[in-house]
Structure formats: C-alpha cells, structure tokens
Amino acid sequence: MEWTSVKDRMPSKKGRAYLVYIGEYSDNSDACEIAWFQDELELNQYPELEQGITHWMPLPEPPKTK
C-alpha cells in the first residue's frame, strides 16, 4: 500500500477507517492516526489536528485467525 495525498484525491468509500499521516502534530513532529471518512477525513479524538492531514491509505487486512 502507498500513501495518497489529500491534494490528489480523497477516499471513495464512506464509513470506513483509514490510516492518515499528520504532517504537523501538536509538538511539531509528525504522526499517524486512524481517521474515519464521511465527507472528509475525521479524527474523532483529535479534531483540531484534521487540518494537518496530508496523506491517507487504507488499513491493512486484519490478521487471519486459526
């Protein structure tokens, strides 16, 4: 999987979680978080950081259980 810039396009599937890259986190570092996509990428716990989202990618498949 590769990162997709929010400037290029947004996810097409609403109601799903995506891994997002935040270029400027609260302490001027970078971070990854899980965001939900409805009409935009939403960070439920950190809505103030949504404007810092620069890239996204689908979550990987869950582990296979035996």
Buried (B, 14 or more C-beta within 10 A) or exposed (E): EEEBEBEEEEBEEEEEEBBBBBEEBEEEEEBEBEBBBEEEBBBEEBEEBBEBBBBBBEEEEEEEEE
